[in-house]
Amino acid sequence: MSSTNSRSARAAASNVLVRVPALLAAMLLVVLMTALGSASTANAHDELVGSNPEDGASVEQLPEAIELTFSNVPSGIGSEVEVLDQTGGNWADGDVAIVDRVASQPLRTGAPAGEYTVNWRVVSSDSHPIEGTFTFTATAAGTAQSPSAAVGTQGPIEIEEAEQTAQGDFPWSIVVMVVVLIGLAVFLAVSARKRLRQGSDS
């Protein structure tokens, strides 16, 4: 009877030793897939999907407002849009208004004909600052006075790195889960070896 029990214990321990690597591989695969999914979600920041005027378009005069359409509803905090003429004059007038997925920047009237550079910056729905630039051309001048000397800087609006820094980009919870799973697998393997050794001694 003791010989039968010993063989049964060794067989059970051997089964555990065989199952542990397979179980560990399956758990690590699940964790890896979860990590890849989390990384894809984290990188899916909002994007500019359209503008009025469009990039490279020609319009008769500077419109009443520049409209930027995003893939999601951006935050209203920290939004900024510059509309610069060829001399660096900024024709933006007032704050950016966000309605649904559209950010609108009102403009002064009386802008000259010529090429305009739009530099925009918003905080996306995932709290990451995003920015971009595009150009369009006004073929005719407006009728009002030129804007007061509000001169902008040609080029994308500068973003402070400390502002809106993402706090949870690195998946620490997944790292902890991997460590726990590895520890569990090691524990099972050690326990199985002890049982196998005990069965051999018996």
C-alpha positions as CSV (number, residue, x, y, z in Angstrom):
1,M,0.0,0.0,0.0
2,S,2.8,2.4,0.9
3,S,4.5,1.7,-2.5
4,T,1.2,2.6,-4.2
5,N,0.9,5.8,-2.2
6,S,4.4,6.7,-3.0
7,R,3.8,6.2,-6.7
8,S,0.6,8.3,-6.5
9,A,2.5,11.1,-4.7
10,R,5.3,11.1,-7.3
11,A,2.7,11.1,-10.1
12,A,0.8,14.0,-8.6
13,A,4.0,15.9,-8.1
14,S,5.2,15.2,-11.6
15,N,1.8,16.5,-12.9
16,V,2.2,19.7,-11.0
17,L,5.8,20.2,-12.3
18,V,4.4,19.7,-15.8
19,R,1.5,22.0,-15.4
20,V,3.4,24.9,-13.7
21,P,5.3,26.0,-16.8
22,A,2.2,25.7,-18.9
23,L,0.2,27.7,-16.4
24,L,2.9,30.3,-16.1
25,A,3.2,30.7,-19.9
26,A,-0.6,31.1,-20.1
27,M,-0.6,33.8,-17.4
28,L,2.3,35.7,-18.9
29,L,0.5,35.6,-22.3
30,V,-2.6,37.1,-20.7
31,V,-0.6,39.8,-19.0
32,L,1.3,40.6,-22.2
33,M,-2.0,41.0,-24.1
34,T,-3.3,43.2,-21.4
35,A,-0.2,45.4,-21.4
36,L,-0.3,45.8,-25.2
37,G,-4.0,46.8,-25.0
38,S,-3.2,49.3,-22.2
39,A,-0.3,50.7,-24.3
40,S,-2.5,51.1,-27.3
41,T,-5.2,52.9,-25.3
42,A,-2.6,55.2,-23.7
43,N,-1.2,56.2,-27.1
44,A,-4.6,56.9,-28.6
45,H,-4.5,60.6,-27.9
46,D,-7.0,62.9,-29.6
47,E,-6.2,64.1,-33.1
48,L,-7.1,67.0,-35.3
49,V,-9.5,65.5,-37.9
50,G,-10.5,68.7,-39.7
51,S,-10.3,72.5,-39.8
52,N,-12.1,75.4,-41.3
53,P,-10.3,76.8,-43.3
54,E,-8.6,73.6,-44.2
55,D,-4.8,73.3,-44.4
56,G,-3.6,74.9,-47.7
57,A,-7.0,76.3,-48.6
58,S,-7.7,79.7,-50.1
59,V,-10.5,81.9,-48.8
60,E,-11.8,85.2,-49.9
61,Q,-11.2,86.9,-46.5
62,L,-10.2,85.9,-43.1
63,P,-13.3,84.1,-41.5
64,E,-15.0,85.2,-38.3
65,A,-13.4,82.2,-36.5
66,I,-11.0,79.4,-37.0
67,E,-12.7,76.0,-36.3
68,L,-10.7,73.0,-35.3
69,T,-12.4,69.6,-35.2
70,F,-10.9,66.8,-33.0
71,S,-11.5,63.1,-32.8
72,N,-12.7,63.5,-29.2
73,V,-13.9,66.4,-27.0
74,P,-10.8,68.3,-25.8
75,S,-10.5,70.0,-22.5
76,G,-11.2,73.7,-22.3
77,I,-8.2,74.3,-20.0
78,G,-5.0,75.6,-21.6
79,S,-6.4,75.9,-25.1
80,E,-4.7,78.4,-27.3
81,V,-4.8,79.3,-31.0
82,E,-2.7,81.8,-32.9
83,V,-3.6,83.1,-36.3
84,L,-0.5,84.9,-37.6
85,D,-0.2,87.0,-40.8
86,Q,3.0,87.3,-42.8
87,T,4.3,90.0,-40.5
88,G,3.7,88.1,-37.3
89,G,0.5,89.9,-36.3
90,N,-1.8,87.7,-34.3
91,W,-5.5,88.1,-35.5
92,A,-6.9,85.8,-32.7
93,D,-9.5,87.7,-30.6
94,G,-10.5,86.4,-27.2
95,D,-10.5,82.9,-25.8
96,V,-11.0,79.6,-27.5
97,A,-14.6,78.2,-27.3
98,I,-15.1,74.5,-27.3
99,V,-18.4,73.0,-28.2
100,D,-18.5,69.2,-28.5
101,R,-15.5,68.2,-30.6
102,V,-15.0,71.7,-32.2
103,A,-12.7,74.3,-30.8
104,S,-13.4,77.8,-32.2
105,Q,-11.1,80.8,-32.1
106,P,-12.7,84.2,-32.9
107,L,-10.8,86.5,-35.2
108,R,-10.5,90.3,-35.6
109,T,-11.9,91.8,-38.7
110,G,-10.0,93.8,-41.3
111,A,-7.2,91.3,-41.8
112,P,-4.9,91.8,-44.9
113,A,-4.7,89.4,-47.8
114,G,-2.0,86.9,-47.7
115,E,-0.9,83.7,-46.1
116,Y,-1.9,82.9,-42.5
117,T,-0.3,80.4,-40.1
118,V,-2.5,78.8,-37.5
119,N,-0.7,77.5,-34.4
120,W,-3.0,75.6,-32.1
121,R,-2.6,73.9,-28.8
122,V,-5.3,72.0,-26.7
123,V,-5.4,69.5,-23.9
124,S,-6.9,66.3,-25.2
125,S,-9.5,64.3,-23.4
126,D,-6.8,62.0,-21.8
127,S,-5.1,65.1,-20.3
128,H,-2.2,65.1,-22.7
129,P,-1.4,68.5,-24.4
130,I,-1.4,68.2,-28.2
131,E,-0.4,70.9,-30.7
132,G,-0.1,71.5,-34.4
133,T,0.2,74.1,-37.2
134,F,-1.3,74.6,-40.6
135,T,-1.6,77.4,-43.2
136,F,-4.2,78.9,-45.5
137,T,-4.4,82.0,-47.7
138,A,-6.8,84.9,-47.8
139,T,-7.1,86.3,-51.3
140,A,-8.6,89.7,-50.3
141,A,-8.3,92.1,-47.3
142,G,-10.9,92.9,-44.8
143,T,-12.3,96.4,-44.2
144,A,-11.7,97.2,-40.6
145,Q,-8.6,98.5,-38.7
146,S,-5.6,96.4,-38.3
147,P,-5.2,94.7,-34.9
148,S,-3.2,96.3,-32.2
149,A,0.3,95.0,-32.2
150,A,-0.3,91.5,-30.9
151,V,2.7,89.8,-32.4
152,G,3.0,86.1,-32.1
153,T,5.9,83.7,-32.7
154,Q,6.0,81.9,-36.0
155,G,5.9,78.2,-35.1
156,P,4.0,75.8,-32.9
157,I,2.9,77.2,-29.5
158,E,5.4,76.1,-26.8
159,I,4.2,73.5,-24.3
160,E,5.6,73.4,-20.8
161,E,6.7,69.9,-20.1
162,A,5.6,70.0,-16.4
163,E,2.1,70.9,-17.4
164,Q,-0.4,68.1,-18.0
165,T,2.3,65.4,-17.6
166,A,0.7,62.0,-17.7
167,Q,0.8,60.3,-14.3
168,G,-0.2,56.8,-15.3
169,D,1.3,56.0,-18.6
170,F,3.6,53.3,-17.3
171,P,1.5,50.2,-16.4
172,W,2.9,49.6,-12.9
173,S,-0.1,47.5,-12.0
174,I,0.8,45.1,-14.8
175,V,4.4,44.9,-13.6
176,V,3.2,44.0,-10.1
177,M,0.8,41.4,-11.5
178,V,3.7,39.8,-13.4
179,V,5.9,39.6,-10.3
180,V,3.0,38.1,-8.3
181,L,2.4,35.5,-11.0
182,I,6.0,34.6,-11.2
183,G,6.2,34.3,-7.4
184,L,3.1,32.0,-7.4
185,A,4.6,29.8,-10.1
186,V,7.9,29.5,-8.2
187,F,6.0,28.6,-5.0
188,L,4.0,25.9,-6.8
189,A,7.1,24.5,-8.4
190,V,8.9,24.3,-5.0
191,S,5.9,22.7,-3.4
192,A,5.7,20.1,-6.1
193,R,9.4,19.3,-5.8
194,K,9.0,18.9,-2.0
195,R,6.1,16.5,-2.6
196,L,8.1,14.6,-5.2
197,R,11.1,14.3,-2.8
198,Q,8.8,13.2,0.1
199,G,7.3,10.6,-2.1
200,S,10.7,9.3,-3.1
201,D,11.8,9.1,0.5
202,S,8.7,7.2,1.4
